[in-house]
């Protein structure tokens, strides 16, 4: 349970960085002739900080179920299948 909570909290925090970069990236893909910094500036000017976090809630809701499975699985595999050094 603690791994699930840690994974969920980690995703919420990671999305604070991931979502704005995705918003800028997607808008850059649509308007290839505009520079990235100009796209970033336009979002802030026209929409404010909320524009950078458009889709934050849906991204978090998409990422958490994967984290709930992936992180506890990783932690259990680390315990059950310890890395073995190759023979010298």
C-alpha positions in Angstrom: 0.0 0.0 0.0 2.8 2.4 0.8 4.3 1.9 -2.6 1.0 2.7 -4.3 0.6 5.9 -2.3 4.2 6.9 -3.1 3.7 6.1 -6.8 0.5 8.2 -6.9 2.1 11.1 -5.1 5.1 10.9 -7.4 2.9 11.0 -10.5 1.0 14.0 -9.2 4.3 15.9 -8.7 5.8 14.6 -12.0 2.8 15.9 -13.9 3.5 19.4 -12.6 6.5 19.4 -14.9 5.3 17.0 -17.6 2.0 18.6 -18.4 3.3 22.1 -19.3 6.1 20.6 -21.4 3.5 18.5 -23.2 1.2 21.5 -23.8 4.1 23.5 -25.3 5.3 20.4 -27.4 1.8 19.8 -28.8 1.4 23.4 -29.8 4.8 23.4 -31.4 3.9 20.4 -33.5 0.8 22.2 -34.7 2.7 25.4 -35.6 6.1 24.2 -36.7 7.3 27.7 -37.8 7.0 29.2 -34.3 9.9 29.0 -31.8 9.3 27.1 -28.6 9.9 30.0 -26.3 7.5 32.1 -28.3 4.8 29.4 -28.0 5.5 29.3 -24.2 5.2 33.1 -24.0 2.0 33.2 -26.0 0.4 30.6 -23.8 1.2 32.6 -20.7 0.1 35.9 -22.2 -3.2 34.6 -23.7 -4.2 32.0 -21.1 -2.1 32.6 -18.1 -0.6 29.8 -16.0 -3.8 27.8 -16.4 -3.0 27.4 -20.1 0.1 25.5 -19.3 -1.8 23.1 -17.1 -4.6 22.4 -19.5 -5.3 18.7 -19.2 -3.5 18.3 -15.9 -6.4 16.5 -14.2 -6.9 14.1 -17.1 -3.2 13.4 -17.3 -2.9 12.6 -13.6 -6.0 10.3 -13.9 -4.4 8.5 -16.8 -1.0 8.0 -15.1 -2.1 7.0 -11.6 -3.5 3.5 -12.6 -0.3 2.6 -14.3 1.7 3.7 -11.3 -0.5 1.7 -9.0 0.6 -1.4 -10.8 4.1 -0.6 -12.0 5.8 0.7 -8.9 4.7 -2.0 -6.5 5.5 -4.6 -9.1 9.0 -3.1 -9.5 9.6 -3.1 -5.7 8.4 -6.7 -5.4 10.6 -7.9 -8.2 13.6 -6.2 -6.6 13.1 -8.2 -3.5 12.1 -11.5 -5.2 14.7 -11.4 -8.0 17.9 -9.8 -6.7 20.5 -8.9 -9.2 23.2 -11.5 -9.5 26.7 -10.6 -10.4 28.3 -12.5 -13.3 30.9 -15.0 -12.2 34.5 -13.7 -12.4 
